[in-house]
């Protein structure tokens, strides 16, 4: 374990020197970035839920109008808009699902920083 830590510190120091900063500064930036990733995930999830809710309500309303009016000129526009909203809702929902794992970074930003260092250093364990 000590050999790995020494190797990690040596490579991290080399990276910090190339960037012209100290190791401590590099670590603080990575920890701050963990919070940014987590807050972006929260924003993404909330906006996805809002968009899915709006899309579903709009689609249901369009279906109700279609049942009542059979066919109308404004109905064709609503159907197209419903289709587009449905596709956007699915895309946002998938995005939110992929962002879900980033919520953990809010509670453990050091883990995120350590993972990023490992990735930057070429998979050193």
Secondary structure, DSSP 8 states (H G I E B T S, - for coil): -HHHHHHHHHHHHHHHHHHTS-HHHHHHHHHHHHHHHHHHHHHHHHHHHHHHHHHHHHHHHHHHHHHHHS--HHHHHHHHHHHHHHHHHHHHHHHHHHHGGGGHHHH-HHHHHHHHHHHHTTS--
